[in-house]
Amino acid sequence: MGLTMFTNLLSLVIWAPIVAGLLVLATGGDQRAGLARWVALVGSVASFLLSLPLYTSFTDLHGGMQFEEMRPWIEALNINYHLGVDGISMLFVVLNSFTTVLVVLAGWQVIEKRVAQYMAAFLIMSGLINGAFAALDAILFYVFFEAMLIPMYLIIGVWGGPRRVYASIKFFLYTLLGSLLMLVAFIYLSRQTGSFEIASFHDARLAMNVQVMVFIAFFLSFAVKVPMWPVHTWLPDAHVEAPTGGSMVLAAITLKIGAYGFLRFALPIVPDACHYFAPAMVALSLVAVVYIGLVALVQTDMKKLVAYSSISHMGFVTLGMFMFSGTQLNAWAVEGALIQMVSHGFVSAAMFMCIGVMYDRVHSRNIADYGGVANKMPIFASFMMLFSMANAGLPATSGFVGEGMVVLGAVQVNFWYAFLAATTLIFGAAYTLWMYKRVLFGEVANSHVADMKDVNKREFLILAILALMVLGMGLYPQAFISKMHFSVNDLIAHVAQSKLVDH
Amino acid sequence: MNWSDLNLMLALPEVVLLLAILAILLIDLFIPEDRKSVTYGLTLLTLVGLTAVQIVGFPAAPATTFSTMYISDPLASVVKIAMYAATFCVLVYGRQYNAARGMERGDYYTLTLFALLGMNVMVSASSFLTLYMGLELLSLALYALIAIQRDSMPGVEASMKYFVLGALASGLLLYGISMVYGATGTLDIATVARAIHAGNTNALLLTFGLVFLVAGLCFKLGAVPFHMWVPDVYHGSPTSVTMMIGAAPKLAAFVFILRILVQGLDALAVHWQGMLVLVSILSMLIGNVTAIAQTNIKRMLAYSTISHMGFLLLGVLAATPEGYSAALYYAVVYVFTSLVGFGILLVLSRKGFDCEKLSDLAGLNQRNSWYALLMLLAMFSMAGIPPMAGFYAKFAVISAVAHIGMVPLAVFAVLMSLIGAFYYLRVVKVIYFDAAEDNNEITVAGDIKLLLSLNAVALLVFGIVPDRLIEVCFAAVKQSLVLM
């Protein structure tokens, strides 16, 4: 296809940040922290530039996998090193590489102890996440999926807040539980199909009781990652204790892997079970949207508030993915869910960045410790205004597009689904803007706030880039939708076919 | 005995090893106390030489000698090479520790080599008699090694416990062997297998004997409900000896099981499969749950060993070539992972201080981030988190049981590995998240640091490119076990 120059592009995108991470680690102790920072920045920018051809050279004229790479990995166990991206996963590889640059910048001055280890953990994790999105072999996916727990565990535990140890162990064990059961499901499926290729799993014909078991395994694995109500409790803990960069990556990327898992594994492999469980999935998603939205309203800790708002927004994503009319998935809802995932990647990263900026000055995340920040930090306040609006789903921001599409899709399926989902436009606005009002507006509340200085160049750069993306995506979502269109159609056509064994 | 078929070349490694031991015993007598490094060097040289002999004479197919008492096959050779490497690591990692405690004596080295000889004989036995001989030689050497610090009360106590319980286990084994002999009229493993397949044996007597054999084997392996000695022996022995017990003997015990259950009694697989399912479930459960409650790392690693033996047995009880290969791979990976874990404990110990408690590791990342990283690799490998080698080991045994339709057992095993992950994570937590209490400088000789680093990094490298090692294990099992 004339893409020979890109034959190893995905491998490069996966391994470049990992190698960069090892280089950063090799710079040694904190006496050479400056060097570590620069190596990390160069590494992350290079990785991002490498990932750009994935977007620009991705042809949106047909579906299927592109940039495929395939070589045997463990022949004795029939496992291949098989990579490739479709219109869905490609976006997340690029988004992840992009976020990593911001994370490195966000930790530039803030992280003072063990800088090399901090930067290295993020770079290595970035490579592993790219691997998880690009893997087309189930075990290869699992290896990347699990391996990223290690750097995240260390990031929360070493650089996190006061209850970091509890949060990090909870994070690790929660996510491990689900993924171990998924591993058993993979082994079972490979027994049925004779290989670990995800594509061959897609073609497997399975009896209903088997589909139900496999679905439960997938559900436990991915629902914890998304996270869906009621297995969401690790997220607020992890977010609150994680450093700013950790929160950005958690919200922007790792949550998306859970939702991506539903799209890549659950829906195409066990469509009949998905159809069977769709009402339950919709119910759980709506609980997340409505109930968690209300929970967010009463938070006194800004990071917790944004964490709960993430859960609520991710409820939209799972809602959109399980909008069946008959056996047919609703195309609007699925595409809306995907757009919502990308948009949430930008908006949540931006929100955590904003909170990080304030935290670095006052060392508190409590809403009550702030007030009148806008008087001291006008530039920052304008940025945060934009991001708060996006978080509330205001039109012309990226937050609106995804939510709007999911609600439109839901109307076609069931009015009440759409009605309940649309309440988020009220609750979302309520908790975000109310927080904004209490923190930014009013009189200067105390001497700490009076001492606050407006954003420096580094912070300005990060916020400006994010603001561009949020606005750009809100005004021209077609740039993203066109890339994913064929892949979504393929998925919907695939899911519509029953895979029950003929008797 | 028929001497015409005696082919000493097949048993060359054992011959060389025995001659080397005798030579070292003699030479050591003329070496003054302060120059025991000569004995140390000679011992390492012996191991290197043995590895070379083993590789050069790597057999393409099974062949027997000593009137079919001894077998040389790829399985034995692969395991022996792994045992030489493991023993090499044990000696290197333990050198400083032993020297600081007055254990660097000639008898330490000769006893280690005698234990190795016993294991070699076990691994290459093709008769119940040779199996038993090898096992006793190994056990005797270990009893003495555990009590090598004569004035150490815990050491002597551990040695006595191990001796009494080990003798009991040997008795059970012998009793089982005698019943198999009574039913089949032979001690030769291949002939036993043929006799049972021919069908004119007393089934009741055989099954009865099998129960005693499995009990004895589980005893030696340290699997529940015959595990009581493991924590006390691990805890009481000097750490360098604990490391020794946890390394090569596990490999030998594994082959011991293959020789008896698979090569000899595979016709009774239905019976031993059921017993091993029970033993495996209990080992994983009790090993993992009890490990959580430990504050002493040596005890924690002892319980973790028990749970690992449960996982290892998953591969055996699958009773398929795939399962045996997976179990062999598991054993090899486990041994080299535990070597790193104990190696770090040795590195952190110094004269008058044994690193034993979990809190002794606190803040290791601040004190020395390299050793912290090595321990992290070992712990995640034990927990079976990719991309460490330990993941593929767990994956292989779990997929072996899933493939014979025991999906509930596979689910149970992954849940147990979740519990296991908790206490391995706790070690990482103590190393990375806690503040250092002990700020003594860590002084380690360059050779120890180099080998330990290679060993730990190998866990990661074999996790990223696991193909070769898995291939070797699968080929060894396929070429060695002639399944009926």
Boltz contact constraints between the chains, C-beta under 6 A:
constraints:
  - contact:
      token1: [A, 74]
      token2: [B, 466]
      max_distance: 6.0
  - contact:
      token1: [A, 74]
      token2: [B, 467]
      max_distance: 6.0
  - contact:
      token1: [A, 74]
      token2: [B, 470]
      max_distance: 6.0
  - contact:
      token1: [A, 76]
      token2: [B, 470]
      max_distance: 6.0
  - contact:
      token1: [A, 76]
      token2: [B, 471]
      max_distance: 6.0
  - contact:
      token1: [A, 76]
      token2: [B, 474]
      max_distance: 6.0
  - contact:
      token1: [A, 143]
      token2: [B, 386]
      max_distance: 6.0
  - contact:
      token1: [A, 143]
      token2: [B, 387]
      max_distance: 6.0
  - contact:
      token1: [A, 146]
      token2: [B, 385]
      max_distance: 6.0
  - contact:
      token1: [A, 146]
      token2: [B, 386]
      max_distance: 6.0
  - contact:
      token1: [A, 147]
      token2: [B, 386]
      max_distance: 6.0
  - contact:
      token1: [A, 147]
      token2: [B, 387]
      max_distance: 6.0
  - contact:
      token1: [A, 157]
      token2: [B, 433]
      max_distance: 6.0
  - contact:
      token1: [A, 158]
      token2: [B, 432]
      max_distance: 6.0
  - contact:
      token1: [A, 165]
      token2: [B, 429]
      max_distance: 6.0
  - contact:
      token1: [A, 165]
      token2: [B, 433]
      max_distance: 6.0
  - contact:
      token1: [A, 169]
      token2: [B, 425]
      max_distance: 6.0
  - contact:
      token1: [A, 172]
      token2: [B, 425]
      max_distance: 6.0
  - contact:
      token1: [A, 176]
      token2: [B, 418]
      max_distance: 6.0
  - contact:
      token1: [A, 176]
      token2: [B, 421]
      max_distance: 6.0
  - contact:
      token1: [A, 177]
      token2: [B, 418]
      max_distance: 6.0
  - contact:
      token1: [A, 180]
      token2: [B, 414]
      max_distance: 6.0
  - contact:
      token1: [A, 180]
      token2: [B, 418]
      max_distance: 6.0
  - contact:
      token1: [A, 184]
      token2: [B, 410]
      max_distance: 6.0
  - contact:
      token1: [A, 184]
      token2: [B, 411]
      max_distance: 6.0
  - contact:
      token1: [A, 184]
      token2: [B, 414]
      max_distance: 6.0
  - contact:
      token1: [A, 187]
      token2: [B, 399]
      max_distance: 6.0
  - contact:
      token1: [A, 187]
      token2: [B, 402]
      max_distance: 6.0
  - contact:
      token1: [A, 191]
      token2: [B, 403]
      max_distance: 6.0
